[in-house]
Amino acid sequence: MCISPSSQAARAGRLDGKVGIPSWSDPDHAPKVQDLAEHAEERIGQIRERFDRKDTGLYRAFTLTRARYQQSVEVRDEAQKVYDEAAAQHELDHGRKPVGVRPTNKLAYWGGMLLLILLIEFPLSYSAFKIMHQPIFVTGPIALGASLLLAVLAHFAASWIVCPRPREAHQIAGIVMLFVIVPIALLGLSFFRETWLASQLEVAKEAGEIAGAAGVGLVPGTLIFWLLNIIAYGGAIVWALRELDPVAVALTDLRAAKARLARAERRFQLAYQARVKNAYYHHSCAIQLLHASRRLVDTYNEANLRERYSTSQQPPPQGRPESFRRYPHIEVPEHLEDPVNNLDWR
């Protein structure tokens, strides 16, 4: 049969009380009480180990979210600076502060870019995939998707020209992509188109479907296709520059930076609260163990005293052993008790 800790403490108290352990004047606790304290400290040590393991991961999340929050603050401040400069330039140009921003006519803005690109890029893409003998329900969406992608890239390129962003590493990479990678990619696409077209014309010539020399040559053909693509891409950028308002672009960036900062701040606060809650939870577990240990000590002391009086042991004037006046020392980690001030937040 399992005996409860409380019954064991009472039994130990009665046995020690019969033989006068501890003595009335002894300030040291009885061996059984010291065992209770050591057992409680061992279990509190296990709680601290569990806390440390979990807090390690929470600390990493905290430092990561804090770094992102600080970065978001810098981005917001830079976006605010860019907007202030754009507003000041608007005031200089027009003699008044911007009371709002000129709303871009989205239909004209995107419609103009798409029209320029579709007139040039869509026929090229459509013909290239058509030569590959793809069905129309495949050729059409792919050609349209390529045209839409080029329009979106033109929009970002125009936005960079109108209102340059802070020169961070990933933003510099964006500039390189829009003004270097995209033209190079268009050159590669033009080379692919010309190579495939030349091969198809050669097959047709061998089959007798056409006569004479076919094509204008690999390099001229590639350059023709590339120039047509660049005209479409550049024309869309010029159209976007005509429609974009620098103050509107700066304000859009500022709003996006503020929204990003708000999200980063929420994640940072959640990471902070998670560490604090974790410490408070484990501190509560340690305090419960401390109180449970003290209840066992109280049970031992009460049974010990009853046994002493029942055997007519002569008590001192204070009526109880000296060691019963205080609980054995059981240490609870301070950083669990006050995590806000005692945890490592560096």
C-alpha positions as CSV (number, residue, x, y, z in Angstrom):
1,M,0.0,0.0,0.0
2,C,1.3,3.5,-0.9
3,I,1.8,5.8,2.1
4,S,1.3,9.5,1.5
5,P,4.1,12.0,2.2
6,S,2.0,13.6,4.9
7,S,1.6,10.3,6.7
8,Q,5.3,9.6,6.4
9,A,6.1,13.0,7.8
10,A,3.7,12.5,10.7
11,R,5.1,9.0,11.5
12,A,8.7,10.4,11.4
13,G,7.6,13.2,13.7
14,R,6.1,10.8,16.3
15,L,9.2,8.5,16.2
16,D,11.5,11.4,16.7
17,G,9.3,12.9,19.4
18,K,9.5,9.8,21.4
19,V,13.2,10.0,21.7
20,G,13.4,13.8,21.9
21,I,14.8,14.6,18.5
22,P,15.6,17.3,18.0
23,S,16.5,18.5,21.5
24,W,14.7,21.5,22.9
25,S,17.6,23.9,22.5
26,D,19.1,22.5,19.3
27,P,18.9,25.2,16.5
28,D,19.5,22.6,13.8
29,H,16.6,20.8,12.1
30,A,16.0,17.1,12.6
31,P,17.5,14.8,9.9
32,K,14.0,14.0,8.6
33,V,13.2,17.8,8.1
34,Q,16.6,18.2,6.4
35,D,15.7,15.3,4.1
36,L,12.4,17.1,3.2
37,A,14.3,20.3,2.4
38,E,16.9,18.5,0.3
39,H,14.2,16.7,-1.7
40,A,12.3,20.0,-2.3
41,E,15.5,21.7,-3.4
42,E,16.2,18.8,-5.8
43,R,12.8,19.1,-7.4
44,I,13.0,22.9,-7.6
45,G,16.4,22.4,-9.3
46,Q,14.6,20.2,-11.9
47,I,12.1,22.9,-12.4
48,R,14.9,25.4,-13.0
49,E,16.5,23.1,-15.6
50,R,13.2,22.8,-17.4
51,F,12.9,26.5,-17.4
52,D,16.4,27.0,-18.7
53,R,15.9,24.6,-21.6
54,K,12.7,26.3,-22.7
55,D,14.0,29.8,-22.1
56,T,16.9,29.1,-24.4
57,G,14.6,28.9,-27.4
58,L,12.4,31.7,-26.2
59,Y,15.5,33.9,-25.8
60,R,16.5,33.2,-29.4
61,A,13.0,34.2,-30.6
62,F,13.2,37.3,-28.5
63,T,16.5,38.5,-29.9
64,L,15.4,37.7,-33.4
65,T,12.1,39.6,-33.1
66,R,13.9,42.5,-31.3
67,A,16.4,42.8,-34.2
68,R,13.6,42.8,-36.8
69,Y,11.7,45.4,-34.7
70,Q,14.7,47.6,-34.6
71,Q,15.2,47.2,-38.3
72,S,11.6,48.1,-39.0
73,V,12.0,51.2,-36.9
74,E,14.9,52.3,-39.1
75,V,13.0,51.5,-42.3
76,R,10.0,53.5,-41.0
77,D,12.2,56.5,-40.1
78,E,13.9,56.4,-43.5
79,A,10.5,56.2,-45.2
80,Q,9.3,59.1,-43.2
81,K,12.4,61.1,-44.2
82,V,11.7,60.3,-47.9
83,Y,8.1,61.3,-47.6
84,D,9.0,64.6,-45.9
85,E,11.5,65.3,-48.7
86,A,8.9,64.5,-51.4
87,A,6.3,66.7,-49.6
88,A,8.9,69.6,-49.3
89,Q,9.7,69.3,-53.0
90,H,6.0,69.4,-53.8
91,E,5.6,72.5,-51.7
92,L,8.6,74.1,-53.5
93,D,7.2,73.2,-56.9
94,H,3.6,74.1,-56.3
95,G,3.8,76.8,-53.6
96,R,1.7,74.8,-51.1
97,K,1.9,71.7,-49.0
98,P,0.3,68.6,-50.3
99,V,-3.1,68.4,-48.7
100,G,-3.3,64.8,-50.0
101,V,-1.8,63.0,-52.9
102,R,-2.8,63.0,-56.5
103,P,-4.7,59.7,-56.9
104,T,-3.3,57.7,-59.7
105,N,-5.9,56.7,-62.2
106,K,-5.4,52.9,-61.9
107,L,-7.3,52.1,-65.0
108,A,-5.3,54.5,-67.1
109,Y,-2.1,53.6,-65.3
110,W,-2.2,49.8,-65.6
111,G,-4.2,49.9,-68.8
112,G,-1.6,52.1,-70.6
113,M,1.2,49.8,-69.5
114,L,-0.6,46.7,-70.5
115,L,-1.6,48.1,-73.8
116,L,2.0,49.0,-74.6
117,I,3.3,45.6,-73.6
118,L,0.5,43.6,-75.1
119,L,0.9,45.3,-78.5
120,I,4.6,44.2,-78.6
121,E,5.2,41.5,-76.1
122,F,2.0,39.4,-76.4
123,P,2.4,38.8,-80.2
124,L,6.0,37.8,-79.7
125,S,5.3,35.4,-76.9
126,Y,2.2,34.0,-78.6
127,S,4.0,33.4,-81.9
128,A,7.0,31.7,-80.0
129,F,4.8,29.3,-78.2
130,K,2.6,28.8,-81.3
131,I,5.8,27.7,-83.2
132,M,6.3,25.1,-80.5
133,H,3.0,23.6,-81.6
134,Q,1.3,24.4,-78.2
135,P,-2.5,24.5,-78.1
136,I,-4.1,27.9,-77.9
137,F,-5.4,27.3,-74.3
138,V,-1.8,26.9,-73.3
139,T,-0.3,29.5,-75.6
140,G,-2.7,32.3,-74.7
141,P,-2.4,32.3,-70.9
142,I,1.4,31.8,-70.9
143,A,1.8,34.8,-73.3
144,L,-0.6,36.9,-71.2
145,G,1.2,35.9,-68.0
146,A,4.5,37.0,-69.5
147,S,3.1,40.3,-70.5
148,L,1.5,40.9,-67.0
149,L,4.8,40.1,-65.3
150,L,6.7,42.6,-67.5
151,A,4.1,45.2,-66.6
152,V,4.5,44.6,-62.9
153,L,8.3,44.8,-63.2
154,A,7.9,48.1,-65.1
155,H,5.7,49.4,-62.3
156,F,8.4,48.6,-59.7
157,A,11.2,50.1,-61.8
158,A,9.2,53.3,-62.3
159,S,8.5,53.5,-58.5
160,W,12.3,53.3,-57.8
161,I,13.0,56.1,-60.3
162,V,10.3,58.4,-58.9
163,C,11.0,57.9,-55.2
164,P,14.3,56.0,-54.5
165,R,14.2,53.8,-51.4
166,P,16.9,53.6,-48.7
167,R,19.9,51.8,-50.0
168,E,19.7,48.6,-48.0
169,A,21.3,45.5,-49.3
170,H,18.0,43.8,-50.4
171,Q,16.8,47.0,-52.0
172,I,20.0,47.4,-54.0
173,A,19.4,43.8,-55.1
174,G,15.9,44.9,-56.3
175,I,17.4,47.7,-58.4
176,V,19.9,45.4,-59.9
177,M,17.1,43.0,-60.8
178,L,14.8,45.6,-62.4
179,F,17.5,47.5,-64.4
180,V,20.1,44.8,-65.1
181,I,18.7,41.3,-64.6
182,V,15.4,41.9,-66.5
183,P,17.1,43.3,-69.6
184,I,19.6,40.4,-69.6
185,A,16.7,38.0,-69.1
186,L,14.9,39.6,-72.1
187,L,18.1,39.2,-74.1
188,G,18.2,35.4,-73.2
189,L,14.5,35.1,-74.1
190,S,15.2,36.8,-77.4
191,F,18.1,34.5,-78.2
192,F,15.8,31.5,-77.4
193,R,13.1,32.8,-79.7
194,E,15.5,33.4,-82.5
195,T,17.2,30.1,-82.2
196,W,13.9,28.2,-82.1
197,L,12.5,30.2,-85.0
198,A,15.6,29.6,-87.1
199,S,15.4,25.9,-86.4
200,Q,11.8,25.7,-87.4
201,L,12.4,27.7,-90.6
202,E,15.3,25.3,-91.4
203,V,12.9,22.3,-91.0
204,A,10.3,24.0,-93.2
205,K,13.0,24.7,-95.8
206,E,14.1,21.1,-95.9
207,A,10.5,20.0,-96.2
208,G,10.1,22.2,-99.2
209,E,7.5,24.4,-97.5
210,I,9.5,27.5,-98.1
211,A,12.2,28.4,-100.6
212,G,15.4,30.4,-100.4
213,A,17.2,31.5,-97.4
214,A,15.2,31.7,-94.2
215,G,15.7,34.2,-91.4
216,V,18.0,37.2,-90.9
217,G,20.7,35.5,-88.9
218,L,21.1,34.6,-85.2
219,V,22.6,37.8,-83.9
220,P,20.5,40.3,-85.9
221,G,17.3,38.3,-85.1
222,T,18.2,38.2,-81.4
223,L,18.8,41.9,-81.3
224,I,15.6,42.7,-83.1
225,F,13.6,40.6,-80.6
226,W,15.5,42.1,-77.7
227,L,14.9,45.7,-78.9
228,L,11.2,45.0,-79.3
229,N,11.1,43.7,-75.7
230,I,13.1,46.7,-74.4
231,I,10.8,49.1,-76.2
232,A,7.8,47.4,-74.5
233,Y,9.5,47.4,-71.1
234,G,10.9,50.9,-71.4
235,G,7.7,52.3,-72.8
236,A,5.8,50.9,-69.9
237,I,8.3,52.5,-67.5
238,V,7.9,55.9,-69.2
239,W,4.1,55.6,-69.1
240,A,4.3,54.7,-65.4
241,L,6.6,57.7,-64.7
242,R,4.0,59.9,-66.4
243,E,1.3,58.7,-64.0
244,L,3.1,58.2,-60.7
245,D,3.2,61.0,-58.2
246,P,6.3,61.1,-56.0
247,V,4.3,62.1,-52.9
248,A,1.9,59.2,-53.5
249,V,4.7,56.7,-53.9
250,A,6.5,58.0,-50.8
251,L,3.2,57.9,-48.8
252,T,2.5,54.4,-49.9
253,D,6.0,53.3,-48.8
254,L,5.6,55.1,-45.5
255,R,2.3,53.3,-44.8
256,A,3.8,50.0,-45.7
257,A,6.7,50.7,-43.4
258,K,4.4,51.6,-40.6
259,A,2.4,48.5,-41.1
260,R,5.5,46.4,-41.1
261,L,6.7,48.1,-37.9
262,A,3.3,47.4,-36.2
263,R,3.6,43.7,-37.1
264,A,7.2,43.5,-35.9
265,E,6.3,45.3,-32.7
266,R,3.5,42.8,-32.0
267,R,5.8,39.8,-32.6
268,F,8.4,41.5,-30.4
269,Q,5.9,42.0,-27.6
270,L,4.7,38.4,-27.9
271,A,8.2,37.1,-27.7
272,Y,8.9,39.3,-24.6
273,Q,5.7,38.2,-22.9
274,A,6.4,34.5,-23.7
275,R,9.7,34.7,-21.7
276,V,8.0,36.4,-18.8
277,K,5.1,34.0,-18.7
278,N,7.5,31.0,-18.9
279,A,9.4,32.4,-15.9
280,Y,6.2,33.1,-13.9
281,Y,4.9,29.6,-14.6
282,H,8.0,27.8,-13.4
283,H,8.2,30.2,-10.4
284,S,4.6,29.2,-9.5
285,C,5.6,25.5,-9.7
286,A,8.6,26.1,-7.5
287,I,6.5,28.1,-4.9
288,Q,3.9,25.2,-4.9
289,L,6.7,22.8,-4.1
290,L,8.1,25.1,-1.4
291,H,4.7,25.4,0.3
292,A,4.1,21.6,0.0
293,S,7.5,21.0,1.7
294,R,6.6,23.5,4.5
295,R,3.3,21.7,5.0
296,L,5.1,18.5,5.5
297,V,7.5,20.2,8.0
298,D,4.4,21.5,9.8
299,T,3.0,18.0,9.9
300,Y,6.3,16.6,11.3
301,N,6.5,19.3,13.9
302,E,2.9,18.9,15.1
303,A,3.2,15.1,15.4
304,N,6.6,15.5,17.1
305,L,5.2,17.9,19.7
306,R,2.1,15.8,20.4
307,E,4.3,12.8,21.0
308,R,6.6,14.8,23.3
309,Y,3.7,16.0,25.5
310,S,2.1,12.6,25.5
311,T,5.3,11.1,27.0
312,S,5.4,13.8,29.6
313,Q,8.7,15.3,28.3
314,Q,9.3,18.5,30.3
315,P,9.1,21.4,27.7
316,P,11.1,24.6,28.1
317,P,9.4,27.9,28.8
318,Q,8.9,28.6,25.0
319,G,7.0,25.3,24.7
320,R,8.6,24.0,21.5
321,P,12.1,23.1,20.2
322,E,14.3,25.9,19.0
323,S,14.5,24.5,15.4
324,F,10.7,24.5,15.1
325,R,10.7,28.3,15.1
326,R,11.9,28.5,11.5
327,Y,11.5,26.6,8.3
328,P,14.6,25.0,6.7
329,H,16.1,27.1,4.0
330,I,14.9,26.2,0.5
331,E,16.2,28.4,-2.3
332,V,13.9,29.5,-5.1
333,P,15.7,31.1,-8.1
334,E,15.4,34.9,-8.0
335,H,15.2,35.3,-11.8
336,L,12.0,33.2,-11.8
337,E,10.5,35.4,-9.1
338,D,11.2,38.7,-10.9
339,P,11.9,37.9,-14.6
340,V,11.4,41.5,-15.8
341,N,14.4,42.7,-13.8
342,N,16.5,39.5,-13.4
343,L,16.4,37.7,-16.8
344,D,19.0,38.5,-19.4
345,W,17.4,40.9,-21.9
346,R,20.5,41.9,-23.7
